[in-house]
Amino acid sequence: MFLREALRSALMVNDVPGLRLLQVGVGWDLVRTPADIGLLALAHLRATGAMIGPVLYDKPNERLYYAIRTGTLGSWDDLPVRHLSSNSWLVAPGLELMDDWFGGWCELPDDNTLTDVDTLRAALSHPYVLAGQEEPSGACRRQTEFEEAGR
């Protein structure tokens, strides 16, 4: 199931309107990164023209979540990331507008595009990413930009 479809059908989180509860490991897994490294990797992926699947910025916890194909558990051991799969859940904003406090979707394609595992690994291992440079400005687009672009 496409992540966008999963958002439409996911249960809402009762206490916070607009937030959805997604089951991970069915159709896609997640790689959770610290925001500083994840945003630099995202800038690298964009600069190289890589296909990028859904990427969620969790601003309060300073994390990024990349949607990847399932079954890649062993390939992340040497990086400061966590692989999330079966028996994991993600609280994420729905397709409706969210405020700046939460963060939001940096990427949310209309199709079943997922970030390639090897490409993501290479971006996370890139020397300028590991050096921990400052967060690139404009790394995440606001939700309204997705709506204006017709995504």
N, C-alpha and C positions, 0 to 999 in steps of 0.2 A: 504494500500500500504506500502510495506517495505520502510524504510527510505532510504536505498541504491538505490532502484528504483526511489524514489522521487528525489534524487540527480541527477540521470541520466537525468530525464525529466524536471527538474526545469529550470526556466529562469536564464540566467547569469546576474549578476550585471554588468552594462555597464562600470563603471569606474575601476573596479578591475578584471582583468582576473582570472578565476579559482573560483570566488565566485558565489554562487547560492542563489536564493531567494526561501525559502520553506514556504508553508502555513502550519501552525500548527493547530491541531484540527481535521484533517482528517486522521484517522488511528492511530494517536498517539498525545499525548500532551507533554509538556516539563515542567520540574522543573528546574528553574534557581537558582543557589546557588552562594554565594561568592566563589572565587577559593580556598581560604585557607580551608574552611569547606568542599567544594565539593571534593577536592583532598584527604583529609583525609578520607572522606566517601568512595571514590573510592578504596583507599587502604584497607579499612576495608572490603568492598564487595569482593574484590579479595582474601583477606586472608581467608574469610569464604567460598569461592567457590560459591558464589551467581551467578545466571545468570544475566549478565549485558547487557543491550541493548546499543544503541548508546549513547555515551557521548562526547560532544564537549567542548573543552577548548578554550574560547575566551580570549586570552592573553592580548590584549590592554585594555579590560574592566575588567580583572581579575574575570571572571565568568566561571562556568561550567553549561552545559545544559544536563540533563538526559532525555532521551525519555521514557515515561511511557504510560500506557493505558489511554484512554480518560475517563472522568467522575469522576475524583478524586478531584474536586475543594475544598471541605470542609475539607480535611484532612491535610492541611499545615499551618493552622492559627498560630500555636505556634512555628514555626521554622523560621529562617531567610532566607526564600526562597520565590520565587514567582512562582505560577502556571500559565503557559501560555497555552491557548487553542484557541478556535474559535476566529477569528478576530485578530490573532497574526501571525507575520511573523518572520522568522529567516534567517539571512544572514549567510551562512555556506560555508566552502570550499567544492569543488566537490571532486570526487574521485582521481583527478589528484594531483600531488605533490604541496604542498604549502610551503611558506618559514616560517622560525622560528618566524617572527614578528607576524603573526596572531595567532598562536597556532595550533589547528588542532584536529583531532579525537583521543580521548584516547581509545575509543572502537567503532567499527563499524562492527557488525556481518553481515554475509551474509544472514541471515534469518530474520524472523519477531520478533526476541527476543526483548522484552522490559524489562526494569528494573522493578521488582515487587515493587509496591507502598509501601507495608508494610515493605519489606526488606530495601528499600531506606530510609523510615522514621526511622527505627530502626538504620540504619547506621548514619544518620544525627543527631540522638539523642544520640549516643554513647558518654559516658563521655570524651574519649580522643579526639573525634571530636569537641565537644563543648568547650573543654579546649583551642582549637586553637593552637595546637602544630605546629611546623614548617612543611612546605610542604615536603612530602616524596619525596626523589629523584627518578626520573624515573617514576613518576606517569602516565605521558602521553607518549605513544610511538610515535615516529615519523611516518609520513605517509608511508615512505619507508618500515618500518617494516611490515605494513599491506600488501603491495604489495609483499614483499619477502615471507610472510607467505601464499600468495595465497588468501587472503581475498578479 
